[in-house]
Amino acid sequence: MLPDSFTFAPLKRRLVEAVFSGGHITSDAGVLLLREIDSQQGLTQQLCEQLDDQRQEGKVKHELIDLLRQRIYSIACGYEDLNDHDTLKDDLSFQTALNRVTPLASRSTLGRFEQQADRQSVVKAHRVMWERFIAAYRKPPKRIILDFDATDIPVHGKQEGRFFHGYYDHYCFLPPVCFQRSSSTGQLSPAQQH
């Protein structure tokens, strides 16, 4: 049986608690779980260390780590478009996830943040992700095979992002997926689970 409530790490002096009888406050409380996992794993902190902050110190309103977390957490919650941040910047669950009690960065600030990433930063970030992937194994495999494919998901309405695919002869989403097989186990599994 599920508990009636559970508590997250506090935000300054605020108690952060999930209660299932409190009415509708946000539909994105899952972002608090992301924050808890990220604080244990330290992934966004490690990725942030790979970035150079070229901004003028006196004009900085949002720390680099906050911009990175805001963008990553929002994408993980299904908000891939920058214009989603017109409302997300005021969402209490996202503010709490970033340890803020004030509005988060606007879409234009996040757009400038994304545009400043250069090739070297992207390569460094990918190296961090690759090293974490390999570290998920007890013993690093001698060889890893990555199998990229797409999955046909039929849609039955006018959802944003749908398109007509001639091979499948219907409207669908066609998200790419990656499976990996290591030489040590020989098993095929979704790469994102590692």
N, CA, C and O of each residue as an XYZ file, in Angstrom:
776
protein
N       0.836     -1.181      0.000
C       0.000      0.000      0.000
C       0.883      1.246      0.000
O       1.881      1.296      0.718
N       0.527      2.243     -0.792
C       1.303      3.473     -0.894
C       1.072      4.367      0.321
O      -0.027      4.388      0.876
N       2.098      5.102      0.736
C       1.909      6.038      1.851
C       1.016      7.207      1.426
O       0.897      7.508      0.239
N       0.397      7.856      2.400
C      -0.462      9.010      2.122
C       0.344     10.227      1.691
O      -0.165     11.106      0.995
N       1.610     10.270      2.111
C       2.477     11.392      1.750
C       3.928     10.956      1.879
O       4.231      9.957      2.531
N       4.815     11.707      1.260
C       6.239     11.518      1.480
C       6.945     12.848      1.308
O       6.442     13.752      0.642
N       8.115     12.955      1.918
C       8.816     14.225      2.013
C      10.059     14.222      1.138
O      10.777     13.225      1.059
N      10.307     15.366      0.474
C      11.515     15.585     -0.311
C      12.479     16.446      0.492
O      12.136     16.932      1.570
N      13.676     16.634     -0.029
C      14.638     17.534      0.614
C      14.013     18.927      0.705
O      13.347     19.363     -0.234
N      14.216     19.625      1.812
C      13.584     20.941      1.979
C      14.177     21.996      1.057
O      15.283     21.835      0.541
N      13.434     23.074      0.857
C      13.873     24.233      0.091
C      13.957     25.392      1.056
O      12.937     25.935      1.480
N      15.176     25.772      1.403
C      15.413     26.808      2.406
C      14.626     26.447      3.666
O      14.939     25.440      4.300
N      13.629     27.219      4.045
C      12.852     26.908      5.242
C      11.523     26.221      4.912
O      10.722     25.947      5.806
N      11.297     25.949      3.640
C      10.041     25.326      3.224
C      10.127     23.806      3.308
O      11.119     23.203      2.899
N       9.082     23.203      3.840
C       8.927     21.768      3.824
C       8.375     21.389      2.447
O       7.406     21.993      1.987
N       8.971     20.411      1.793
C       8.506     19.960      0.488
C       7.945     18.555      0.671
O       8.677     17.602      0.939
N       6.634     18.453      0.520
C       5.953     17.202      0.803
C       4.951     16.890     -0.305
O       4.246     17.779     -0.783
N       4.894     15.627     -0.708
C       3.911     15.180     -1.687
C       2.746     14.573     -0.922
O       2.903     13.595     -0.190
N       1.578     15.171     -1.104
C       0.357     14.708     -0.465
C      -0.670     14.492     -1.564
O      -0.812     15.331     -2.453
N      -1.376     13.392     -1.512
C      -2.270     13.036     -2.597
C      -3.700     13.519     -2.384
O      -4.598     13.154     -3.142
N      -3.913     14.331     -1.364
C      -5.254     14.854     -1.118
C      -5.249     16.377     -1.059
O      -6.194     16.975     -0.543
N      -4.217     17.002     -1.570
C      -4.061     18.445     -1.431
C      -4.646     19.271     -2.547
O      -4.470     20.490     -2.544
N      -5.331     18.677     -3.501
C      -5.854     19.446     -4.626
C      -4.817     19.541     -5.727
O      -3.720     18.994     -5.608
N      -5.164     20.234     -6.794
C      -4.274     20.341     -7.950
C      -3.375     21.570     -7.811
O      -3.849     22.704     -7.872
N      -2.090     21.339     -7.627
C      -1.120     22.430     -7.535
C      -0.220     22.412     -8.765
O       0.048     23.459     -9.355
N       0.249     21.224     -9.155
C       1.084     21.089    -10.338
C       0.905     19.705    -10.930
O       0.580     18.753    -10.220
N       1.115     19.598    -12.218
C       1.078     18.289    -12.866
C       2.489     17.772    -13.102
O       2.671     16.725    -13.723
N       3.489     18.498    -12.614
C       4.885     18.147    -12.863
C       5.669     17.872    -11.587
O       6.849     18.212    -11.504
N       5.034     17.264    -10.593
C       5.733     16.971     -9.343
C       6.844     15.949     -9.542
O       7.731     15.833     -8.697
N       6.811     15.205    -10.648
C       7.875     14.251    -10.939
C       9.240     14.896    -11.066
O      10.261     14.224    -10.923
N       9.270     16.196    -11.333
C      10.546     16.896    -11.440
C      11.283     16.874    -10.097
O      12.509     16.978    -10.062
N      10.547     16.741     -9.004
C      11.185     16.641     -7.687
C      11.925     15.318     -7.537
O      12.965     15.259     -6.881
N      11.396     14.258     -8.139
C      12.113     12.983     -8.144
C      13.405     13.090     -8.948
O      14.437     12.544     -8.559
N      13.335     13.804    -10.080
C      14.549     14.030    -10.876
C      15.606     14.753    -10.054
O      16.788     14.411    -10.104
N      15.170     15.753     -9.301
C      16.105     16.504     -8.465
C      16.771     15.591     -7.444
O      17.978     15.682     -7.223
N      15.990     14.710     -6.820
C      16.547     13.805     -5.813
C      17.578     12.861     -6.433
O      18.651     12.650     -5.868
N      17.253     12.303     -7.583
C      18.181     11.399     -8.269
C      19.432     12.158     -8.693
O      20.550     11.672     -8.523
N      19.235     13.351     -9.244
C      20.375     14.152     -9.693
C      21.268     14.547     -8.520
O      22.492     14.568     -8.652
N      20.669     14.856     -7.381
C      21.499     15.237     -6.231
C      22.314     14.045     -5.736
O      23.419     14.225     -5.225
N      21.785     12.831     -5.880
C      22.545     11.637     -5.504
C      23.618     11.302     -6.530
O      24.741     10.950     -6.168
N      23.272     11.411     -7.811
C      24.187     11.024     -8.879
C      25.185     12.121     -9.258
O      26.305     11.833     -9.678
N      24.768     13.379     -9.105
C      25.653     14.499     -9.433
C      25.893     14.702    -10.921
O      26.905     15.289    -11.303
N      24.984     14.228    -11.770
C      25.213     14.312    -13.212
C      25.228     15.747    -13.715
O      26.145     16.128    -14.443
N      24.234     16.556    -13.346
C      24.213     17.920    -13.879
C      25.402     18.729    -13.369
O      25.920     19.585    -14.086
N      25.835     18.466    -12.148
C      27.012     19.168    -11.623
C      28.245     18.801    -12.437
O      29.054     19.666    -12.773
N      28.386     17.522    -12.751
C      29.528     17.067    -13.540
C      29.476     17.633    -14.957
O      30.507     18.011    -15.514
N      28.278     17.690    -15.541
C      28.148     18.276    -16.877
C      28.449     19.769    -16.854
O      29.084     20.290    -17.770
N      27.997     20.454    -15.817
C      28.221     21.897    -15.711
C      29.709     22.230    -15.636
O      30.144     23.265    -16.140
N      30.477     21.361    -15.015
C      31.923     21.576    -14.903
C      32.623     21.544    -16.255
O      33.766     21.988    -16.371
N      31.949     21.023    -17.277
C      32.522     20.958    -18.625
C      32.247     22.227    -19.435
O      32.785     22.398    -20.529
N      31.410     23.114    -18.896
C      31.013     24.312    -19.633
C      31.791     25.537    -19.183
O      32.127     25.674    -18.007
N      32.071     26.420    -20.121
C      32.704     27.700    -19.807
C      31.617     28.767    -19.776
O      30.804     28.867    -20.694
N      31.613     29.557    -18.718
C      30.632     30.633    -18.586
C      31.268     31.929    -19.077
O      32.130     32.499    -18.408
N      30.842     32.386    -20.240
C      31.402     33.576    -20.872
C      30.650     34.857    -20.499
O      30.981     35.931    -21.001
N      29.650     34.757    -19.630
C      28.817     35.914    -19.311
C      29.552     36.887    -18.397
O      30.467     36.505    -17.668
N      29.134     38.150    -18.448
C      29.710     39.171    -17.574
C      29.146     38.987    -16.175
O      27.930     39.001    -15.982
N      30.013     38.819    -15.218
C      29.620     38.438    -13.863
C      28.567     39.355    -13.250
O      27.651     38.871    -12.584
N      28.671     40.636    -13.453
C      27.730     41.581    -12.857
C      26.332     41.527    -13.451
O      25.389     42.062    -12.868
N      26.189     40.887    -14.603
C      24.890     40.830    -15.280
C      24.212     39.458    -15.135
O      23.147     39.231    -15.710
N      24.818     38.559    -14.380
C      24.298     37.202    -14.248
C      23.177     37.164    -13.220
O      23.367     37.519    -12.057
N      22.006     36.728    -13.671
C      20.849     36.582    -12.787
C      20.608     35.113    -12.436
O      20.098     34.807    -11.358
N      20.976     34.206    -13.344
C      20.765     32.773    -13.156
C      22.107     32.061    -13.281
O      22.801     32.201    -14.289
N      22.467     31.301    -12.257
C      23.726     30.552    -12.282
C      23.706     29.532    -13.423
O      22.644     29.058    -13.828
N      24.884     29.205    -13.929
C      25.017     28.262    -15.037
C      24.393     26.906    -14.689
O      23.718     26.302    -15.523
N      24.615     26.432    -13.472
C      24.059     25.145    -13.059
C      22.536     25.186    -13.062
O      21.893     24.190    -13.392
N      21.954     26.322    -12.700
C      20.494     26.453    -12.714
C      19.950     26.401    -14.140
O      18.922     25.773    -14.392
N      20.637     27.060    -15.072
C      20.204     27.025    -16.474
C      20.264     25.603    -17.023
O      19.345     25.150    -17.707
N      21.349     24.911    -16.717
C      21.524     23.540    -17.193
C      20.454     22.629    -16.599
O      19.834     21.846    -17.318
N      20.237     22.729    -15.301
C      19.227     21.885    -14.658
C      17.828     22.218    -15.161
O      17.027     21.316    -15.407
N      17.530     23.490    -15.313
C      16.205     23.870    -15.805
C      15.943     23.245    -17.165
O      14.857     22.724    -17.420
N      16.938     23.299    -18.031
C      16.771     22.765    -19.390
C      16.678     21.242    -19.384
O      15.810     20.675    -20.047
N      17.559     20.576    -18.646
C      17.558     19.111    -18.607
C      16.291     18.584    -17.942
O      15.662     17.656    -18.451
N      15.920     19.164    -16.821
C      14.716     18.698    -16.120
C      13.473     18.911    -16.981
O      12.588     18.056    -17.014
N      13.403     20.032    -17.671
C      12.208     20.293    -18.488
C      12.128     19.319    -19.659
O      11.041     18.846    -19.988
N      13.249     19.015    -20.288
C      13.246     18.042    -21.386
C      12.838     16.670    -20.857
O      12.059     15.963    -21.496
N      13.363     16.292    -19.691
C      13.006     15.000    -19.100
C      11.514     14.919    -18.777
O      10.939     13.831    -18.773
N      10.893     16.055    -18.508
C       9.451     16.087    -18.213
C       8.599     16.267    -19.468
O       7.378     16.395    -19.376
N       9.238     16.278    -20.641
C       8.494     16.355    -21.890
C       8.336     17.750    -22.450
O       7.561     17.948    -23.386
N       9.049     18.727    -21.904
C       8.969     20.106    -22.394
C      10.231     20.429    -23.184
O      11.149     21.065    -22.667
N      10.272     19.986    -24.444
C      11.488     20.198    -25.228
C      11.568     21.578    -25.864
O      12.655     22.005    -26.255
N      10.453     22.285    -25.979
C      10.449     23.601    -26.620
C      10.776     24.700    -25.623
O      10.318     24.672    -24.480
N      11.562     25.657    -26.059
C      11.915     26.770    -25.172
C      10.704     27.614    -24.799
O      10.663     28.188    -23.710
N       9.717     27.699    -25.688
C       8.551     28.535    -25.364
C       7.737     27.964    -24.202
O       6.911     28.675    -23.630
N       7.951     26.697    -23.841
C       7.292     26.123    -22.666
C       7.713     26.852    -21.390
O       6.989     26.839    -20.394
N       8.875     27.481    -21.426
C       9.399     28.139    -20.228
C       8.717     29.468    -19.929
O       8.971     30.076    -18.890
N       7.849     29.923    -20.836
C       7.031     31.096    -20.519
C       6.161     30.815    -19.304
O       5.894     31.712    -18.505
N       5.715     29.564    -19.163
C       4.916     29.191    -17.996
C       5.725     28.398    -16.972
O       5.511     28.551    -15.769
N       6.660     27.546    -17.434
C       7.441     26.734    -16.495
C       8.271     27.574    -15.539
O       8.522     27.154    -14.410
N       8.702     28.752    -15.970
C       9.548     29.581    -15.104
C       8.823     29.979    -13.825
O       9.467     30.310    -12.829
N       7.487     29.952    -13.838
C       6.693     30.301    -12.664
C       6.097     29.082    -11.967
O       5.369     29.233    -10.985
N       6.391     27.883    -12.453
C       5.845     26.661    -11.868
C       6.554     26.353    -10.550
O       7.781     26.278    -10.495
N       5.768     26.177     -9.497
C       6.343     25.956     -8.162
C       7.174     24.682     -8.073
O       8.181     24.655     -7.366
N       6.772     23.629     -8.773
C       7.544     22.391     -8.695
C       8.907     22.548     -9.370
O       9.906     22.039     -8.862
N       8.962     23.245    -10.504
C      10.250     23.473    -11.168
C      11.125     24.418    -10.344
O      12.334     24.208    -10.239
N      10.529     25.446     -9.766
C      11.297     26.343     -8.906
C      11.872     25.575     -7.725
O      13.040     25.750     -7.377
N      11.067     24.733     -7.115
C      11.523     23.942     -5.976
C      12.640     22.991     -6.396
O      13.623     22.829     -5.673
N      12.493     22.361     -7.560
C      13.519     21.436     -8.049
C      14.857     22.130     -8.247
O      15.906     21.495     -8.140
N      14.833     23.429     -8.534
C      16.065     24.187     -8.717
C      16.442     24.994     -7.473
O      17.302     25.873     -7.532
N      15.790     24.688     -6.345
C      16.061     25.378     -5.077
C      15.882     26.879     -5.189
O      16.676     27.660     -4.665
N      14.830     27.264     -5.879
C      14.528     28.682     -6.071
C      13.153     29.003     -5.510
O      12.267     28.149     -5.499
N      12.976     30.215     -5.051
C      11.661     30.696     -4.630
C      11.242     31.876     -5.506
O      10.255     32.554     -5.219
N      11.993     32.111     -6.563
C      11.721     33.189     -7.510
C      11.612     32.588     -8.913
O      12.005     31.440     -9.120
N      11.083     33.351     -9.883
C      10.951     32.816    -11.250
C      12.288     32.336    -11.820
O      13.350     32.892    -11.540
N      12.188     31.287    -12.626
C      13.360     30.719    -13.287
C      13.687     31.518    -14.542
O      13.071     32.549    -14.810
N      14.649     31.040    -15.299
C      15.082     31.729    -16.516
C      13.993     31.715    -17.582
O      13.214     30.767    -17.681
N      13.954     32.776    -18.373
C      12.997     32.878    -19.469
C      13.490     32.070    -20.664
O      14.624     31.593    -20.685
N      12.622     31.926    -21.649
C      13.024     31.181    -22.849
C      14.160     31.875    -23.586
O      15.012     31.199    -24.163
N      14.199     33.197    -23.584
C      15.292     33.893    -24.288
C      16.621     33.681    -23.569
O      17.655     33.532    -24.221
N      16.608     33.665    -22.243
C      17.840     33.401    -21.481
C      18.320     31.978    -21.753
O      19.512     31.754    -21.959
N      17.396     31.017    -21.753
C      17.771     29.632    -22.042
C      18.258     29.477    -23.483
O      19.162     28.685    -23.750
N      17.666     30.227    -24.406
C      18.112     30.198    -25.795
C      19.548     30.681    -25.929
O      20.347     30.074    -26.643
N      19.878     31.773    -25.242
C      21.267     32.274    -25.265
C      22.215     31.263    -24.624
O      23.340     31.078    -25.089
N      21.755     30.607    -23.549
C      22.562     29.572    -22.883
C      22.884     28.443    -23.856
O      24.030     28.002    -23.939
N      21.879     27.974    -24.593
C      22.111     26.887    -25.537
C      23.032     27.307    -26.677
O      23.850     26.512    -27.140
N      22.904     28.544    -27.129
C      23.706     29.014    -28.255
C      25.180     29.188    -27.907
O      26.027     29.175    -28.800
N      25.497     29.348    -26.636
C      26.905     29.562    -26.273
C      27.702     28.263    -26.218
O      28.930     28.302    -26.131
N      27.026     27.108    -26.268
C      27.738     25.826    -26.237
C      28.533     25.652    -27.526
O      27.984     25.735    -28.625
N      29.810     25.414    -27.378
C      30.664     25.188    -28.547
C      30.962     23.699    -28.694
O      30.587     22.887    -27.848
N      31.632     23.367    -29.766
C      31.938     21.965    -30.070
C      32.728     21.301    -28.952
O      32.459     20.153    -28.599
N      33.695     22.011    -28.395
C      34.531     21.445    -27.334
C      33.693     21.085    -26.102
O      33.905     20.035    -25.496
N      32.745     21.949    -25.730
C      31.874     21.670    -24.578
C      30.994     20.451    -24.838
O      30.776     19.632    -23.946
N      30.498     20.340    -26.051
C      29.653     19.194    -26.406
C      30.456     17.899    -26.337
O      29.964     16.893    -25.827
N      31.679     17.916    -26.842
C      32.534     16.725    -26.789
C      32.815     16.350    -25.339
O      32.754     15.172    -24.988
N      33.121     17.326    -24.493
C      33.378     17.053    -23.072
C      32.152     16.461    -22.391
O      32.269     15.525    -21.600
N      30.975     17.004    -22.696
C      29.735     16.501    -22.094
C      29.467     15.062    -22.539
O      29.056     14.227    -21.734
N      29.697     14.777    -23.808
C      29.516     13.413    -24.291
C      30.499     12.454    -23.616
O      30.156     11.305    -23.337
N      31.706     12.922    -23.360
C      32.698     12.080    -22.681
C      32.206     11.730    -21.270
O      32.344     10.590    -20.827
N      31.637     12.709    -20.574
C      31.088     12.452    -19.235
C      30.000     11.381    -19.319
O      29.992     10.436    -18.531
N      29.089     11.532    -20.271
C      28.002     10.570    -20.412
C      28.533      9.175    -20.772
O      28.040      8.174    -20.254
N      29.526      9.110    -21.650
C      30.104      7.818    -22.045
C      30.789      7.156    -20.858
O      30.634      5.952    -20.652
N      31.542      7.916    -20.075
C      32.234      7.353    -18.912
C      31.230      6.829    -17.886
O      31.469      5.796    -17.262
N      30.119      7.526    -17.708
C      29.078      7.046    -16.791
C      28.431      5.768    -17.329
O      28.118      4.859    -16.561
N      28.234      5.702    -18.619
C      27.665      4.513    -19.244
C      28.563      3.301    -18.993
O      28.079      2.244    -18.588
N      29.841      3.446    -19.226
C      30.783      2.347    -19.029
C      30.887      1.986    -17.552
O      31.004      0.808    -17.212
N      30.845      2.981    -16.671
C      30.937      2.734    -15.230
C      29.742      1.950    -14.690
O      29.808      1.412    -13.585
N      28.648      1.878    -15.455
C      27.474      1.125    -15.026
C      27.728     -0.385    -15.057
O      26.969     -1.149    -14.461
N      28.769     -0.814    -15.735
C      29.129     -2.229    -15.785
C      30.061     -2.564    -14.635
O      30.897     -1.751    -14.241
N      29.909     -3.780    -14.095
C      30.848     -4.223    -13.055
C      32.253     -4.349    -13.643
O      33.243     -3.956    -13.026
N      32.308     -4.907    -14.848
C      33.570     -5.045    -15.577
C      33.352     -4.444    -16.955
O      32.454     -4.887    -17.671
N      34.138     -3.454    -17.352
C      33.926     -2.823    -18.660
C      33.970     -3.856    -19.791
O      34.897     -4.663    -19.854
N      32.981     -3.834    -20.676
C      32.968     -4.791    -21.789
C      34.077     -4.485    -22.789
O      34.521     -3.345    -22.928
N      34.507     -5.530    -23.477
C      35.537     -5.350    -24.502
C      34.960     -4.690    -25.739
O      35.661     -3.997    -26.477
N      33.656     -4.919    -25.959
C      33.016     -4.378    -27.150
C      31.550     -4.105    -26.851
O      30.895     -4.877    -26.151
N      31.039     -2.992    -27.391
C      29.630     -2.643    -27.257
C      29.084     -2.372    -28.648
O      29.683     -1.632    -29.428
N      27.954     -2.970    -28.949
C      27.290     -2.751    -30.228
C      26.064     -1.889    -29.964
O      25.221     -2.242    -29.140
N      25.961     -0.770    -30.655
C      24.803      0.104    -30.541
C      23.925     -0.083    -31.770
O      24.392      0.040    -32.902
N      22.668     -0.378    -31.543
C      21.706     -0.604    -32.619
C      20.681      0.524    -32.578
O      19.875      0.597    -31.650
N      20.705      1.399    -33.575
C      19.772      2.524    -33.660
C      18.617      2.157    -34.575
O      18.815      1.621    -35.665
N      17.431      2.449    -34.125
C      16.244      2.130    -34.903
C      15.163      3.141    -34.543
O      15.357      3.983    -33.666
N      14.049      3.054    -35.209
C      12.911      3.916    -34.898
C      11.714      3.028    -34.591
O      11.602      1.916    -35.107
N      10.830      3.526    -33.754
C       9.635      2.774    -33.366
C       8.402      3.509    -33.860
O       8.202      4.683    -33.548
N       7.578      2.815    -34.632
C       6.351      3.370    -35.169
C       5.288      3.401    -34.074
O       4.903      2.360    -33.541
N       4.819      4.605    -33.743
C       3.736      4.761    -32.767
C       2.581      5.454    -33.489
O       2.622      6.668    -33.685
N       1.542      4.695    -33.890
C       0.406      5.304    -34.600
C      -0.307      6.341    -33.721
O      -0.420      6.157    -32.509
N      -0.784      7.423    -34.332
C      -1.571      8.424    -33.607
C      -2.967      8.471    -34.224
O      -3.144      8.217    -35.415
N      -3.937      8.797    -33.402
C      -5.326      8.768    -33.849
C      -5.992     10.115    -33.633
O      -7.187     10.188    -33.349
N      -5.229     11.161    -33.764
C      -5.746     12.511    -33.607
C      -4.804     13.466    -34.301
O      -4.013     13.060    -35.153
N      -4.883     14.718    -33.945
C      -4.024     15.728    -34.576
C      -2.974     16.218    -33.583
O      -2.799     17.422    -33.392
N      -2.276     15.269    -32.954
C      -1.253     15.614    -31.986
C      -0.100     16.362    -32.633
O       0.261     16.110    -33.783
N       0.470     17.282    -31.873
C       1.631     18.021    -32.352
C       2.794     17.055    -32.524
O       3.040     16.212    -31.662
N       3.502     17.176    -33.627
C       4.662     16.329    -33.887
C       4.349     15.094    -34.726
O       5.265     14.363    -35.103
N       3.097     14.853    -35.019
C       2.750     13.702    -35.853
C       3.115     14.006    -37.302
O       3.216     15.168    -37.696
N       3.309     12.964    -38.079
C       3.514     13.149    -39.510
C       3.107     11.866    -40.230
O       3.062     10.787    -39.640
N       2.814     12.013    -41.513
C       2.418     10.848    -42.310
C       3.663     10.150    -42.801
O       4.536     10.774    -43.404
N       3.750      8.850    -42.547
C       4.894      8.070    -42.987
C       4.423      7.089    -44.059
O       3.563      6.247    -43.801
N       4.980      7.200    -45.241
C       4.555      6.395    -46.373
C       4.764      4.908    -46.182
O       3.945      4.112    -46.641
N       5.836      4.510    -45.518
C       6.095      3.079    -45.321
C       5.005      2.443    -44.468
O       4.520      1.353    -44.771
N       4.619      3.152    -43.377
C       3.597      2.606    -42.474
C       2.180      2.942    -42.938
O       1.215      2.351    -42.453
N       2.047      3.885    -43.871
C       0.776      4.287    -44.469
C      -0.219      4.851    -43.441
O      -1.424      4.619    -43.536
N       0.304      5.588    -42.469
C      -0.551      6.276    -41.508
C       0.238      7.370    -40.789
O       1.459      7.465    -40.917
N      -0.491      8.196    -40.027
C       0.142      9.222    -39.211
C       0.722      8.568    -37.968
O       0.120      7.669    -37.383
N       1.894      9.032    -37.578
C       2.548      8.407    -36.439
C       3.592      9.341    -35.834
O       3.935     10.382    -36.394
N       4.078      8.926    -34.672
C       5.327      9.436    -34.126
C       6.355      8.380    -34.494
O       6.014      7.201    -34.592
N       7.586      8.769    -34.696
C       8.626      7.803    -35.048
C       9.890      8.110    -34.236
O      10.901      8.531    -34.798
N       9.831      7.900    -32.913
C      10.991      8.245    -32.090
C      12.156      7.287    -32.305
O      11.949      6.081    -32.442
N      13.369      7.810    -32.334
C      14.538      6.930    -32.442
C      14.824      6.283    -31.090
O      14.646      6.911    -30.046
N      15.260      5.046    -31.112
C      15.667      4.341    -29.904
C      17.034      3.721    -30.149
O      17.425      3.465    -31.288
N      17.741      3.490    -29.074
C      19.061      2.882    -29.174
C      19.128      1.703    -28.219
O      18.828      1.838    -27.033
N      19.519      0.554    -28.736
C      19.740     -0.623    -27.919
C      21.221     -0.924    -27.938
O      21.911     -0.637    -28.917
N      21.705     -1.500    -26.861
C      23.112     -1.849    -26.810
C      23.261     -3.321    -26.464
O      22.443     -3.896    -25.746
N      24.319     -3.916    -26.989
C      24.656     -5.297    -26.667
C      26.137     -5.304    -26.324
O      26.969     -4.826    -27.094
N      26.448     -5.842    -25.179
C      27.861     -5.895    -24.795
C      28.405     -7.277    -25.091
O      27.664     -8.259    -25.135
N      29.698     -7.339    -25.292
C      30.332     -8.620    -25.580
C      30.373     -9.496    -24.332
O      30.507    -10.714    -24.443
N      30.259     -8.892    -23.134
C      30.346     -9.691    -21.913
C      29.046    -10.425    -21.610
O      29.083    -11.560    -21.134
N      27.883     -9.798    -21.878
C      26.608    -10.454    -21.566
C      25.923    -10.986    -22.809
O      25.199    -11.979    -22.734
N      26.134    -10.349    -23.951
C      25.465    -10.743    -25.176
C      23.991    -10.375    -25.188
O      23.296    -10.632    -26.170
N      23.504     -9.771    -24.097
C      22.098     -9.417    -24.017
C      21.843     -8.070    -24.665
O      22.679     -7.166    -24.625
N      20.680     -7.962    -25.254
C      20.235     -6.722    -25.872
C      19.351     -5.989    -24.873
O      18.393     -6.562    -24.354
N      19.662     -4.747    -24.605
C      18.843     -3.976    -23.663
C      18.835     -2.528    -24.091
O      19.759     -2.078    -24.769
N      17.777     -1.767    -23.695
C      17.749     -0.338    -24.044
C      18.951      0.376    -23.460
O      19.241      0.244    -22.271
N      19.655      1.134    -24.293
C      20.873      1.795    -23.846
C      20.612      2.798    -22.744
O      21.470      2.999    -21.884
N      19.430      3.445    -22.745
C      19.172      4.476    -21.763
C      19.004      3.918    -20.352
O      19.006      4.695    -19.397
N      18.858      2.594    -20.179
C      18.724      2.030    -18.844
C      20.061      1.935    -18.135
O      20.093      1.723    -16.923
N      21.135      2.081    -18.831
C      22.454      2.010    -18.198
C      22.894      3.398    -17.922
O      23.983      3.606    -17.387
